[in-house]
Amino acid sequence: MVFWNEMYPPANKAEQPSLHLSLAAGELTYAWQPADGLPGAAPPRNSSDAAALRGLRRASALVALPPVEVVAHSSRLPKVPAQNPEPVLSPVADAAHSDVVAPAPWAWEAA
């Protein structure tokens, strides 16, 4: 798995998602892209990205999820401007952004 850097040119660096997720045969794999560096091994345990991964693992242990590959971020602010058609999962959206809303990782942690 790699990030599609051509979708996020240098001028759009702020909207680059932090997670590239793949769910296949019941196994969740991911690539993590920290906002301020090169792709790393794993997000810090107390980060919202790590909370999102824990939530997805819990969900996939409870119900059979279909195979899927997506990009996502767990920022508390939307990232993708409305004029950009990039399908990025996000816990937040507004009229000025086209992020695709998914359950917030901090809500999974509270459950």
Secondary structure as the mmCIF struct_conf table of DSSP 4:
data_model
#
loop_
_struct_conf.conf_type_id
_struct_conf.id
_struct_conf.beg_label_comp_id
_struct_conf.beg_label_asym_id
_struct_conf.beg_label_seq_id
_struct_conf.end_label_comp_id
_struct_conf.end_label_asym_id
_struct_conf.end_label_seq_id
HELX_RH_3T_P HELX_RH_3T_P1 ASN A 5 MET A 7
BEND BEND1 TYR A 8 TYR A 8
HELX_RH_3T_P HELX_RH_3T_P2 PRO A 10 GLU A 15
BEND BEND2 SER A 18 SER A 18
STRN STRN1 LEU A 19 ALA A 24
TURN_TY1_P TURN_TY1_P1 ALA A 25 GLY A 26
STRN STRN2 GLU A 27 TRP A 32
TURN_TY1_P TURN_TY1_P2 ALA A 35 ASP A 36
BEND BEND3 GLY A 37 LEU A 38
STRN STRN3 GLY A 40 GLY A 40
BEND BEND4 ALA A 41 ALA A 41
TURN_TY1_P TURN_TY1_P3 ARG A 45 ASN A 46
BEND BEND5 SER A 47 SER A 47
HELX_RH_AL_P HELX_RH_AL_P1 SER A 48 LEU A 62
BEND BEND6 VAL A 63 VAL A 63
HELX_LH_PP_P HELX_LH_PP_P1 ALA A 64 PRO A 67
STRN STRN4 VAL A 68 ALA A 72
BEND BEND7 ARG A 76 LEU A 77
BEND BEND8 VAL A 80 VAL A 80
STRN STRN5 PRO A 81 PRO A 81
TURN_TY1_P TURN_TY1_P4 ALA A 82 GLN A 83
STRN STRN6 VAL A 88 SER A 90
BEND BEND9 PRO A 91 PRO A 91
TURN_TY1_P TURN_TY1_P5 ALA A 95 ALA A 96
STRN STRN7 HIS A 97 HIS A 97
HELX_LH_PP_P HELX_LH_PP_P2 ASP A 99 ASP A 99
STRN STRN8 VAL A 100 VAL A 101
HELX_RH_AL_P HELX_RH_AL_P2 PRO A 105 ALA A 110
#
